[in-house]
Each structure stands twice: as C-alpha cells, then as structure tokens.
C-alpha cells in the first residue's frame, strides 16, 4: 500500500508559446506529483513497488493498463483536453524513446514527471520542485491541495479506522498542510517575480461531492470500486482475490487510495472554470488565456 505521506505537492506548469494550435496560449503542460497524477512513469521503474500496470487499471477509458492509478484519465489528462492538446507522455517513456532513437526529441506538448510514491519529504524528494522550474522559465504554476486523505478506503488498514466516518486526525493534518500550501501560492508573486501561482482547493470540492453524492452522480462515496476486504480498502485493486464493481464512475474512489475517473473529471472542471471557492486567485481557463 502507498503510505499516508501527507507532504505531497501536485504541481502543474502551463507553458506558453507564440504559436499555438488551440484557442488558448498553452501548448504544453509539465506535471510533477505522486500517484494522483502519475501517467505511467512507474511502469518504467521496475524497482518501484508502487505500480498500476496491470488490469483492471485503465479499463474504463484506455481499455488497458497505462500505469495510471485509476480506471481512466487523471486531472491533468482532462486539463489537456480542455486546452485542446494531446495528453502528456510519462517522462521515462519519452526518455527511453530519445535514448534508443525511436524518437528524435521530447514531445512538444509537455511531459508528465509524476511518480507514484513521490513526495516532498527528504526520503522522496531532495530538490526544491518550484525554485528549479522557475529558474527554467516556468511562470504559470498550479498547485493542487490534498484531498480528504482521511476518507480513503485504505483508512481501514490503520488502527482505529472506521467504516462510518473518516479518519478525523488525518484530515486535520491535511487541512493544516493545505493552509500552509496556499500561503506559499499567495507568496508566489513575491518569491518568484513575474510568475502566477494558482491554488486548487480540492479538499472542499471532494467534501462537497461526499455531502451531496446524488447531485454529482455518485452511488458510493465510502468504499472502493476495486479491491477487497472492508470498504475494499484492505487489498490493492488487481491484487490477490480482488473484486471490482460494474459501474466504476458511480464510485468516488476507484481503489483503496485513488479517486475514480469521474471524480477526477469533476475536480478538473472545478479547476478549469470554477469560482474562487474552488480555485484562486483565478481559474485555469483564465490562466490559460492571459499573457504573462
């Protein structure tokens, strides 16, 4: 199981260009993060235990495993579609193609560097994610908050985990972390002159899905579609004697830790065109339309 590592940053960089085929000024996205945004990097790192390169991952949209830790597309995949650009390849896949000569250069639509199990603790990250990309020219920076981690089905693996409520202690830590994270985003114009930082309020968005599930098309907001044990939160999807539901996108969670494609789509729409209660100081559609 992926550990409850709370110090994670899901970071998306939108890169402008003078010439762009879409109606927006953004032809490329560069993504950093963990399994929430991983497009398949871990498939090319066989020494990594965090994997989703086996069925039924990817079954709802790609109809095969891609290394994404869900049944279909992730947030950054939907954002790419909103921008009118192709979804990004995993960095390790592109690197392999350049190295073996099957491709001449890295893709022009960006790269996905996210890797399941990564974070910003010393054990999982030794560099400063934002300072480095700023020095390389990044000026549109999107940082996505943590969702209510204490509500994932994998909470049943922890002492004191209950089926009828979220793990309040974990969610309390998450909210404190998110408050600090938003503070960093607000300071972006000062700490990184010329850059625009945008904060995605995912925590409150997901809690709204949980409070009004029918409004958002959910049948189940507590258990996983795929897995086994209590809430299907004790065994990873695709492992051992797992079970899988018939309608994954009626579930908030796809597996014991990760949201379903439907959840990611709702989050993406909130980030793309939402009000300031969901994304601030501006939404990503506005960010993609302005000049920096």
The 8 nearest C-alpha neighbors of each residue, nearest first, counted from 0:
[[1, 2, 235, 49, 234, 153, 256, 255],
 [0, 2, 116, 3, 49, 256, 115, 4],
 [3, 1, 4, 0, 116, 5, 256, 153],
 [2, 4, 5, 1, 148, 169, 149, 0],
 [5, 3, 2, 6, 7, 118, 1, 116],
 [6, 4, 7, 3, 173, 145, 176, 172],
 [7, 5, 119, 4, 118, 120, 8, 176],
 [8, 6, 118, 5, 119, 9, 4, 32],
 [7, 9, 32, 10, 142, 118, 143, 6],
 [10, 8, 32, 143, 142, 31, 7, 11],
 [9, 11, 142, 31, 141, 8, 30, 32],
 [12, 10, 30, 141, 29, 140, 31, 142],
 [11, 13, 140, 29, 28, 139, 141, 30],
 [14, 12, 28, 139, 27, 25, 11, 29],
 [13, 15, 27, 25, 28, 12, 26, 139],
 [16, 14, 25, 24, 26, 13, 17, 27],
 [15, 17, 18, 24, 19, 25, 26, 14],
 [16, 18, 19, 15, 24, 25, 26, 20],
 [19, 17, 16, 20, 24, 26, 15, 21],
 [18, 20, 21, 26, 16, 24, 17, 25],
 [19, 21, 22, 18, 26, 83, 23, 84],
 [20, 22, 23, 83, 19, 82, 84, 26],
 [23, 21, 20, 24, 19, 82, 83, 288],
 [24, 22, 21, 288, 25, 287, 82, 19],
 [23, 25, 15, 287, 288, 16, 19, 26],
 [24, 26, 15, 23, 14, 27, 287, 13],
 [27, 25, 108, 19, 15, 84, 16, 24],
 [26, 28, 108, 109, 14, 25, 13, 107],
 [29, 27, 109, 13, 12, 14, 30, 108],
 [30, 28, 12, 110, 109, 111, 11, 13],
 [29, 31, 11, 111, 112, 10, 113, 12],
 [32, 30, 113, 112, 10, 9, 11, 111],
 [33, 31, 113, 9, 8, 36, 10, 114],
 [32, 34, 115, 114, 117, 113, 35, 116],
 [115, 35, 33, 37, 36, 114, 68, 116],
 [34, 36, 33, 37, 257, 68, 32, 73],
 [37, 35, 34, 113, 33, 32, 73, 38],
 [38, 36, 113, 34, 114, 39, 67, 33],
 [39, 37, 67, 89, 66, 40, 36, 111],
 [38, 40, 66, 41, 67, 42, 37, 89],
 [41, 39, 89, 42, 91, 43, 114, 38],
 [40, 42, 44, 43, 39, 114, 50, 47],
 [43, 41, 40, 39, 44, 66, 52, 45],
 [42, 44, 41, 40, 45, 91, 92, 39],
 [45, 43, 41, 46, 42, 47, 40, 91],
 [44, 46, 47, 43, 42, 41, 48, 50],
 [45, 47, 44, 48, 41, 43, 49, 42],
 [48, 46, 45, 49, 44, 41, 50, 42],
 [47, 49, 50, 46, 45, 41, 116, 1],
 [50, 48, 47, 115, 116, 1, 41, 51],
 [51, 49, 52, 48, 41, 42, 66, 47],
 [50, 52, 66, 68, 53, 67, 56, 64],
 [53, 51, 66, 64, 50, 65, 42, 54],
 [52, 54, 64, 51, 56, 55, 237, 66],
 [55, 53, 56, 64, 237, 63, 52, 58],
 [54, 56, 58, 237, 57, 53, 64, 70],
 [57, 55, 54, 70, 64, 58, 69, 53],
 [58, 56, 70, 64, 71, 63, 61, 62],
 [57, 59, 62, 63, 55, 70, 56, 60],
 [60, 58, 70, 71, 57, 62, 61, 247],
 [61, 59, 71, 62, 58, 57, 72, 70],
 [60, 62, 63, 57, 58, 71, 59, 64],
 [63, 61, 58, 60, 57, 59, 64, 71],
 [62, 64, 57, 58, 61, 65, 54, 56],
 [63, 65, 57, 56, 52, 53, 66, 54],
 [66, 64, 67, 39, 52, 57, 63, 38],
 [65, 39, 67, 52, 51, 64, 42, 38],
 [68, 66, 38, 65, 39, 69, 37, 51],
 [67, 69, 51, 34, 66, 257, 56, 35],
 [70, 68, 71, 67, 56, 259, 253, 57],
 [69, 71, 57, 56, 59, 58, 260, 259],
 [72, 70, 57, 60, 260, 59, 69, 61],
 [71, 73, 260, 76, 77, 74, 60, 70],
 [72, 74, 76, 75, 263, 36, 260, 77],
 [75, 73, 263, 267, 77, 76, 78, 264],
 [74, 76, 78, 77, 73, 79, 36, 30],
 [77, 75, 79, 73, 86, 74, 78, 72],
 [76, 78, 80, 74, 79, 75, 81, 267],
 [79, 77, 75, 81, 80, 76, 82, 74],
 [80, 78, 82, 76, 77, 84, 81, 86],
 [79, 81, 83, 77, 82, 78, 84, 76],
 [82, 80, 78, 79, 83, 77, 84, 271],
 [83, 81, 79, 80, 84, 78, 23, 21],
 [82, 84, 80, 81, 21, 79, 85, 22],
 [85, 83, 79, 82, 80, 26, 86, 108],
 [86, 84, 79, 87, 108, 80, 83, 76],
 [87, 85, 76, 79, 84, 88, 80, 108],
 [88, 86, 110, 111, 109, 85, 108, 89],
 [87, 89, 110, 111, 90, 93, 92, 86],
 [88, 90, 111, 40, 92, 91, 38, 39],
 [89, 91, 93, 112, 92, 111, 110, 94],
 [90, 92, 94, 93, 89, 40, 95, 43],
 [93, 91, 95, 89, 94, 90, 96, 88],
 [94, 92, 96, 90, 95, 91, 105, 97],
 [95, 93, 91, 97, 96, 92, 90, 98],
 [94, 96, 98, 92, 93, 97, 91, 99],
 [95, 97, 101, 93, 102, 99, 94, 98],
 [98, 96, 102, 94, 100, 95, 99, 103],
 [97, 99, 95, 96, 100, 94, 101, 102],
 [100, 98, 96, 97, 101, 95, 102, 94],
 [101, 99, 97, 102, 98, 96, 103, 95],
 [102, 100, 96, 99, 97, 103, 98, 95],
 [101, 103, 97, 96, 100, 104, 105, 99],
 [104, 102, 97, 100, 101, 105, 96, 98],
 [105, 103, 102, 97, 106, 93, 96, 107],
 [104, 106, 93, 107, 97, 103, 94, 102],
 [107, 105, 108, 109, 104, 110, 93, 88],
 [106, 108, 109, 105, 27, 26, 110, 104],
 [107, 109, 27, 106, 26, 28, 87, 85],
 [110, 108, 27, 28, 29, 107, 87, 106],
 [109, 111, 29, 87, 90, 88, 89, 112],
 [110, 112, 30, 89, 90, 113, 29, 87],
 [113, 111, 31, 90, 30, 89, 110, 114],
 [114, 112, 32, 31, 37, 33, 111, 36],
 [113, 115, 33, 37, 34, 117, 40, 41],
 [34, 114, 116, 33, 117, 49, 37, 41],
 [115, 117, 33, 114, 1, 34, 49, 118],
 [118, 116, 33, 123, 115, 114, 32, 124],
 [119, 117, 7, 123, 120, 124, 6, 33],
 [118, 120, 124, 7, 6, 123, 121, 8],
 [119, 121, 122, 123, 118, 124, 6, 125],
 [122, 120, 124, 123, 125, 119, 118, 126],
 [123, 121, 120, 124, 125, 119, 118, 117],
 [124, 122, 117, 118, 120, 121, 119, 125],
 [125, 123, 119, 121, 126, 120, 122, 118],
 [124, 126, 121, 123, 127, 122, 119, 120],
 [125, 127, 124, 128, 131, 119, 121, 130],
 [126, 128, 130, 129, 131, 125, 124, 119],
 [129, 127, 131, 126, 130, 132, 31, 10],
 [130, 128, 132, 131, 127, 133, 140, 10],
 [131, 129, 133, 127, 132, 128, 134, 191],
 [132, 130, 134, 133, 129, 128, 127, 135],
 [131, 133, 135, 134, 129, 137, 130, 136],
 [134, 132, 137, 136, 130, 135, 131, 129],
 [133, 135, 131, 132, 136, 130, 137, 129],
 [136, 134, 132, 133, 137, 131, 130, 138],
 [135, 137, 133, 134, 138, 132, 14, 131],
 [138, 136, 133, 132, 139, 135, 12, 14],
 [137, 139, 194, 195, 140, 136, 133, 193],
 [140, 138, 195, 13, 12, 194, 137, 196],
 [141, 139, 12, 196, 11, 138, 195, 197],
 [142, 140, 197, 11, 10, 196, 198, 12],
 [143, 141, 10, 198, 9, 199, 197, 11],
 [142, 144, 199, 9, 198, 10, 141, 145],
 [145, 143, 201, 200, 177, 199, 146, 142],
 [144, 146, 202, 201, 177, 173, 143, 147],
 [145, 147, 202, 201, 148, 144, 205, 203],
 [148, 146, 149, 202, 170, 150, 145, 173],
 [149, 147, 150, 146, 151, 170, 169, 173],
 [148, 150, 166, 169, 170, 165, 147, 151],
 [149, 151, 165, 148, 147, 166, 152, 154],
 [150, 152, 153, 256, 148, 149, 154, 255],
 [153, 151, 232, 255, 154, 222, 230, 223],
 [154, 152, 232, 255, 155, 151, 156, 256],
 [155, 153, 152, 156, 160, 157, 151, 149],
 [154, 156, 160, 153, 157, 232, 152, 161],
 [155, 157, 154, 153, 233, 158, 160, 232],
 [158, 156, 155, 160, 154, 159, 153, 161],
 [159, 157, 160, 156, 155, 154, 161, 166],
 [158, 160, 157, 161, 155, 166, 154, 156],
 [159, 161, 155, 154, 157, 158, 166, 156],
 [162, 160, 163, 164, 159, 155, 165, 166],
 [161, 163, 164, 160, 230, 155, 221, 165],
 [162, 164, 161, 165, 221, 160, 166, 150],
 [165, 163, 162, 161, 166, 150, 167, 160],
 [164, 166, 150, 149, 167, 161, 163, 162],
 [165, 167, 149, 168, 169, 150, 160, 170],
 [168, 166, 170, 169, 165, 171, 149, 164],
 [167, 169, 171, 170, 166, 172, 149, 173],
 [168, 170, 149, 172, 171, 167, 166, 173],
 [169, 171, 173, 149, 167, 172, 168, 147],
 [170, 172, 168, 174, 169, 173, 167, 175],
 [171, 173, 169, 175, 170, 174, 176, 168],
 [174, 172, 170, 176, 171, 175, 177, 169],
 [173, 175, 177, 171, 176, 172, 170, 178],
 [176, 174, 178, 172, 173, 177, 171, 179],
 [175, 177, 173, 179, 174, 178, 172, 180],
 [176, 178, 180, 174, 179, 175, 144, 173],
 [179, 177, 175, 181, 180, 176, 174, 182],
 [180, 178, 182, 176, 177, 181, 175, 183],
 [179, 181, 177, 183, 182, 178, 176, 184],
 [182, 180, 184, 178, 183, 179, 177, 185],
 [181, 183, 179, 185, 180, 184, 186, 178],
 [182, 184, 186, 180, 181, 185, 187, 179],
 [183, 185, 181, 187, 196, 186, 182, 198],
 [184, 186, 182, 183, 187, 181, 196, 188],
 [187, 185, 183, 184, 189, 188, 190, 182],
 [186, 188, 190, 184, 191, 189, 185, 196],
 [189, 187, 192, 191, 186, 194, 190, 193],
 [190, 188, 187, 186, 191, 192, 185, 193],
 [189, 191, 187, 188, 186, 192, 183, 194],
 [190, 192, 187, 188, 189, 194, 193, 133],
 [193, 191, 188, 194, 189, 190, 187, 195],
 [192, 194, 188, 191, 138, 195, 291, 189],
 [195, 193, 138, 192, 191, 188, 139, 196],
 [196, 194, 139, 138, 140, 188, 197, 187],
 [195, 197, 140, 184, 187, 141, 139, 194],
 [198, 196, 141, 279, 142, 280, 140, 184],
 [197, 199, 142, 279, 278, 143, 141, 181],
 [198, 200, 143, 278, 201, 144, 277, 142],
 [201, 199, 277, 278, 202, 144, 203, 198],
 [202, 200, 204, 146, 144, 203, 199, 205],
 [201, 203, 146, 205, 204, 147, 200, 145],
 [204, 202, 206, 205, 201, 200, 207, 277],
 [203, 205, 201, 207, 206, 202, 208, 277],
 [206, 204, 208, 207, 202, 203, 201, 209],
 [205, 207, 209, 203, 208, 204, 210, 202],
 [206, 208, 210, 204, 205, 209, 203, 211],
 [209, 207, 205, 212, 206, 211, 210, 215],
 [208, 210, 206, 207, 212, 211, 220, 205],
 [209, 211, 207, 208, 212, 206, 205, 213],
 [212, 210, 208, 214, 209, 213, 207, 215],
 [211, 213, 217, 208, 215, 209, 214, 210],
 [214, 212, 216, 215, 217, 211, 218, 208],
 [213, 215, 212, 211, 216, 217, 208, 210],
 [214, 216, 213, 212, 217, 208, 211, 265],
 [217, 215, 213, 214, 249, 212, 218, 248],
 [218, 216, 249, 212, 213, 250, 219, 215],
 [217, 219, 249, 250, 216, 220, 212, 213],
 [220, 218, 250, 217, 221, 251, 249, 222],
 [219, 221, 251, 250, 209, 222, 217, 218],
 [222, 220, 219, 152, 230, 223, 150, 251],
 [221, 223, 230, 152, 231, 220, 219, 224],
 [224, 222, 254, 252, 253, 231, 225, 255],
 [223, 225, 253, 244, 243, 247, 254, 250],
 [224, 226, 243, 236, 254, 223, 242, 253],
 [227, 225, 236, 231, 241, 234, 235, 242],
 [228, 226, 231, 241, 234, 233, 242, 232],
 [227, 229, 231, 233, 232, 230, 234, 226],
 [228, 230, 231, 232, 233, 227, 155, 162],
 [231, 229, 222, 232, 152, 223, 228, 221],
 [232, 230, 227, 226, 228, 229, 223, 233],
 [231, 233, 153, 152, 255, 230, 229, 234],
 [232, 234, 228, 231, 227, 156, 153, 229],
 [235, 233, 227, 226, 232, 236, 228, 238],
 [236, 234, 226, 238, 237, 255, 254, 233],
 [235, 237, 226, 225, 238, 254, 241, 234],
 [238, 236, 241, 54, 55, 235, 53, 239],
 [237, 239, 236, 235, 241, 240, 234, 226],
 [238, 240, 241, 237, 234, 235, 236, 227],
 [241, 239, 238, 242, 227, 237, 226, 234],
 [240, 242, 226, 227, 239, 238, 237, 236],
 [243, 241, 226, 225, 227, 240, 244, 236],
 [242, 244, 225, 224, 226, 245, 241, 236],
 [245, 243, 224, 246, 247, 225, 242, 223],
 [246, 244, 247, 243, 224, 249, 248, 225],
 [245, 247, 248, 244, 249, 250, 224, 243],
 [248, 246, 249, 250, 224, 244, 245, 253],
 [247, 249, 261, 250, 246, 259, 260, 251],
 [248, 250, 217, 218, 247, 246, 216, 219],
 [251, 249, 219, 248, 252, 247, 217, 220],
 [250, 252, 220, 258, 259, 262, 219, 217],
 [253, 251, 258, 223, 259, 250, 254, 257],
 [252, 254, 259, 224, 258, 223, 257, 69],
 [255, 253, 223, 225, 257, 256, 252, 236],
 [254, 256, 232, 153, 152, 223, 257, 235],
 [255, 257, 151, 254, 153, 152, 258, 252],
 [256, 258, 254, 252, 253, 255, 69, 68],
 [259, 257, 252, 253, 251, 262, 69, 260],
 [258, 260, 253, 252, 262, 261, 69, 251],
 [259, 261, 263, 71, 262, 72, 70, 264],
 [262, 260, 264, 248, 259, 263, 265, 251],
 [261, 263, 265, 259, 264, 260, 251, 258],
 [264, 262, 260, 266, 74, 261, 265, 73],
 [263, 265, 267, 261, 262, 266, 260, 268],
 [264, 266, 262, 268, 267, 263, 269, 261],
 [265, 267, 263, 269, 264, 268, 262, 270],
 [268, 266, 264, 270, 74, 269, 265, 271],
 [267, 269, 271, 265, 270, 266, 272, 264],
 [270, 268, 273, 266, 267, 271, 272, 277],
 [271, 269, 267, 268, 273, 278, 272, 282],
 [270, 272, 283, 268, 284, 269, 282, 267],
 [273, 271, 282, 269, 270, 284, 268, 283],
 [274, 272, 269, 270, 277, 271, 282, 278],
 [273, 275, 276, 277, 278, 272, 282, 269],
 [276, 274, 279, 278, 277, 280, 273, 281],
 [275, 277, 274, 278, 200, 279, 273, 203],
 [278, 276, 200, 275, 274, 273, 269, 199],
 [279, 277, 199, 275, 282, 200, 270, 198],
 [280, 278, 281, 275, 198, 197, 282, 199],
 [279, 281, 197, 275, 278, 282, 198, 196],
 [282, 280, 279, 285, 278, 283, 286, 197],
 [283, 281, 278, 285, 284, 271, 272, 270],
 [282, 284, 271, 286, 285, 287, 270, 281],
 [285, 283, 287, 271, 286, 282, 272, 288],
 [284, 286, 288, 283, 287, 282, 281, 289],
 [285, 287, 283, 284, 288, 289, 282, 281],
 [286, 288, 284, 285, 23, 24, 289, 283],
 [289, 287, 285, 286, 23, 24, 284, 290],
 [288, 290, 286, 287, 285, 291, 24, 23],
 [289, 291, 288, 24, 287, 15, 286, 139],
 [290, 289, 138, 193, 194, 139, 195, 15]]
